[in-house]
Amino acid sequence: MPLSTLLSNNRAWAADRTRQDPNFFQRLCGLQTPEYLWIGCADSRVPANEIVGLAPGELFVHRNIANVVSPDDVNCVAVVQYAIDVLKVKHVIVTGHYGCGGVEAALGAQLTGPLDRWIQHVRDVRSRHMFELERVPDHESRWRRLCELNVMEQVNAVCQVESVRAAWRRNQPLLVHGWIYDLRDGLLQDLHVTRSAV
């Protein structure tokens, strides 16, 4: 598909939005006040706003391979800080998905370059849960379980980010959740690992 098609699609989308709501873009130019920060995978099959039915401006989003939250990722930590300190979000939702290629890579052979260094975060999760994962009988089930475990570990990582801890110290309302999305049916599942002040 040529890039010109994307530009044409954009013009059609903007015209349709304006037809449905003449003030849509004017409202969008105002301050954003989302209640949610979504930390998800960069996978193109997981469109954050769309799968939770929220419009532009209602969900602040950070995405990377395998929805990793790492203290040495300045980009992610800065997004979390901005969401909490400036936007005053009330919910941070770490959302993984079954069928995640980044998570599967952590079950396989070593890669090269920056991708390998990034996947090491998920390999560390795999190592921490090695005994459980070794008892899972097949690759598909092991992969699915590691997707869940990775979300749970990233929820813990969010809770260690200084801006999150500072928000809790000043009693700012903030919950951190862990969800997983299933590509097979389009449904989200709460992994019941919600955290509040630690």
C-alpha positions, 0 to 999 in steps of 0.5 A, a space after each residue: 500500500 503506497 504512503 499516499 493511501 495513508 494520507 488519503 485515509 487520514 483526510 477521510 477520517 478527519 472529514 468523517 470525524 468533523 461530520 459526526 462532531 463539528 467540534 471534535 478537533 477544537 475540543 482535542 486542542 484543549 488540555 488532555 485530561 485522561 484518567 488512564 495511562 496504558 503501557 502496552 506492547 507495540 504490536 500493531 494488532 493491539 490498538 489501545 484506544 480502540 479495544 477499550 472504546 475510548 476516543 483520542 484524548 481519553 487514554 495516554 499511551 506508552 508502547 514498546 516491545 513486550 510492554 516492558 517497564 524498566 528503570 533504565 528506559 528513560 522514555 518509559 519512566 518519563 511517560 509515567 512521570 508525566 502521566 502522574 505528575 502533570 496529567 494526574 492519571 488515576 490508573 496505570 494499566 500494564 497490558 500484555 497480549 497472548 501471542 506476543 513475539 517479544 515474549 516468545 523471543 525470550 523463550 528462544 535463542 539469543 538475538 543480536 543488537 538492541 533487540 537482544 538487550 531489550 528482550 533480556 528484560 523478559 528473559 529475566 522474568 522467565 528466569 524468575 519463574 523457571 520452575 513454574 514454566 518448566 512444568 508447563 507441558 507445551 510451548 504454546 501454553 508456556 508462551 501464554 503463561 510467560 505473557 501473563 507473568 511478564 505483565 505481573 512483573 511489569 506491574 511490580 516494576 511500575 510500582 518501583 518507579 519513583 514518580 509512582 511512589 511519590 504519588 502514593 506518599 502524597 496520597 494521590 489516587 493511583 492504582 496500577 493494574 495488569 491486564 492481558 489481551 487475547 488476539 483470538 477473541 479481542 477480549 481483555 482479561 484482568 489478571 487481578 494484580 492491582 496495586 495501590 500504595 505500597 
